[in-house]
Amino acid sequence: MNSQKFHVVIDGCINATISRLHIIAPSTSPNTDGIDVGSSTNVLINNCTMETGDDCIAIKGGTSNVTISEIACGPGHGISVGSLGQGGKRDEVEGISISNCTFNRTQNGVRIKTWQGGSGFARNINFSYINFTEADNPVIIDQFYCPHQICTNETSAVEVSNVTFTGLRGTSICTNSTVSLQCSDTVPCTNIVLADVDITSADPNNPTSAVCLNAYGMAQNTYNPTVDCLIDTK
């Protein structure tokens, strides 16, 4: 409860399991991530409740084979892969499965965030059977992540590929795009799949929407929003 920064950090671990954990911090408290995982493999996180002022769970570089399920997140910034590649760093993340999670009035939902100028990859990532209640930005891939005022414009990027979003349901307040896939000109996102998506607007003045930039893949049965901005082949 009320950690001054991250509540739990898994770093340099093999075969770690966390379950039945309840984390509480004010929604306005900065950098109070629930669980951060970095440089680890074979990690299981399930059946947890997280009310934080930042990411409920964040997956950092050097991490592989992580299974996350039955997480109740909110308030908070959602569940993130990243941020990756800050300061030109090479980061590698792969084999991440996030399923059967709920997001209640979170700032973001499921997100991949990378800095310009980095290198490495984020690949083989699956988000499935996710339910949102009035989330602001439910689905995000952002290769231009920069939370500060001064952001560099670099050509290199962490490569994002083989990412699947399946069975997404619920509502969004839609102050920004419901689905936002913003990828690099030089290192675009590839094999991005959205299937069975129905996220309606909780605000009649802000309809659902999808935006894509340099994102290659396919959408199937995306009812709300209609994701027709993906580029078919790469």
N, C-alpha and C positions, 0 to 999 in steps of 0.2 A: 504493500500500500504506500502510495505517495513517495516513490523513489525520487531522488534528486535528478536522476537521468534514467538510463535504461534499467528496467527492473530485473531482467534475467538475460544473461549473455552465454551462449554456447560457442566456444571458440577453440579450434584445434581438437575437436572431439570425434570419436568413432563410436557408433552404436549408442546414441543417447535417446532417452524417452522422457517426455514430459506430458503429464495428464492431470486432470482434475485440479487445475490451477485457476485461481480467481485473482486478477490483477486490477487494481483500482487507482486511478489518478485523475485530477481535474482535467476537463476537456481543454482548458486554456494553458495547461502546463507544457512547456516546450521540451522536446527531446525525451519524453517519457515513454519510449517504446516499451511494449510489453515483453516480447522475446526477440532478441537479435541472434541470428545464426551465421557464423562465418568460419571459413576454413575447416569445415566439418563434413562428415559423410555418414550416411545411414542414420538419419534423425527422424524420430516420430514425435509429433505434437498433436494431441487430440483431446477433445472433451474439456475445453478451457473457456473461461469467460474473461474478456479483456475490455476494460473501460479506461482509455488512456488519452493523453494529449498529443500523441504522435502515432506512428505505425503500431498496430496491434502485434504484428509479426513482420520482421524484415529479414530477407535472405541476402547475405552479403557474399563477396567474392570468395572463391576457393571452396564452394559448397556444392555437394552433389547428393543425389538420392535422399530427398526429404519428402516425407509424407505428412500433410497437415489436414486434419479433418475435424468436423464437429466443433468449430470455433464460433463463439458468439462475440462479435466485435462491435463496439459502439458505446460511447463516442470514441473517436479516434480517426486515424488517417487510412484505415484499411489494412490489407495485407499486401506487402510489396516485395518484389524481387529487385533489390538495389537499395540505395543507389550504387551504381557500378561505374568504374572508370574515372573517378574524380582525380584531378591533377595529373592526367595522362597515364594513370595506372592501368595495368593489364589485369582484368578480372575474368574469372571463369565460373559460370554457374550452369548446372545441367541436372536433369532428372528430378524435377520438382512437381509434386502432385498436391493440389489444394482442392478439397471437395467437401460438400455438405456443410458449408459455413453460412452464417447469417451476418448481415451488416445493417445495423440500426442507426440511422441518422449519422453516418460517417461522412467525412470530407471526401474520401475516395473509397473505392471498393477494392477490386483486384487490379494490381498495377505492376508494370515493369518500368523502371526509371534508370537511365544511363546519362552520363555526362558526355558532352562533346570533347574530343581529344583523347578519349580512352581507347582501349583495345581489348581483345578477348571475345567472349561470347556468353550469351544467355540462350539456352536452347533446351528443347524437349521439356516444355513446361505446360502443364495441363491444369486448367481451372474448370471444375465441373460441379453442377448442382449447387449453385450459389443463389441465395435469396437476399434481396435488398429491400429495406424499408426507408424510403426518403433519403437515400444516399445522394450526394451531390454529383460525383463523377464516378459512376459504377465501374467502367472498363477503360483502362488507360495503358497504352504503350507510349513512352515519351523518351526519345533519344536526344532530346534537347533539355534535359532536366537541369535547372539552375534556379534554386530558390532565392538567390541573392540578386541585387540590383545590377551588378556588373558581370556579364556573361561573355565568355570567349566564343569566337566563331572558328571552329576547327573542322578539318575534313575527316579525320579519323574518328571511329566510333566503335563501341562494343556491338558486335553482330548479334542481332536478335532473330531467331529462327525456330521453326517447329513449335509454335505456340497455339494451343487449342482452348477455346472458350465454349463450353457446352452446358446447356440446361441452366441458363441464367433467367431469373424471375424476380418480379417485385416492382418497386416504384423508385422514382428519382425526382428530386426537386429541380433538376435540370437547369441550374444557373449556367452551367457550361455543357459541353457535349456529353450525351449519355455514353457513347462509344467514341473514344478518341485514340487514333493510331497514328502517331506523329513520328516518322522515321527519317533517317539521314538520306541525303542525295547520293552520297558516295558508298554508304554501307546500308542499303535499305533492309527492311524487315521482310523475311521470306517465309513461305508456308505458314501463314497465319489463317486459322480456321475458326469461324464462328458458326455455331449450330444451335438451333432451338433457343432463341433469345426472345424474351417478351418482357421488357421493362417499360412500364407505362409512367406517364408523368403524374406526379402528385400535385402539380400546379398547372391549372388550365391555361395560364398565361405563358408558360414555357414548355412547348412541345418537345418530345424526345428528338434527338438528332444523332447522326454519325458523321465523323470527319476522318479522312485518311490522307496521309502524305507519304508517298514512297512505300506503301504497304502492299505486299503481294500475297495473294491467297484466295480464299473462297468463303462465301457465306451461304448457309442453308437454313431455311425456316427461321429467318430473323424477322419477326413480326413488328416489334417495337424496340428500337427503331429499325427501319429497313436499312440494312448495311449493304449498300450497293456501290460503295466507294473503293473497295478493294480492287487491286489490279489482278487480272486473272492468272497470268503466268509470269515467271521470272526464270 
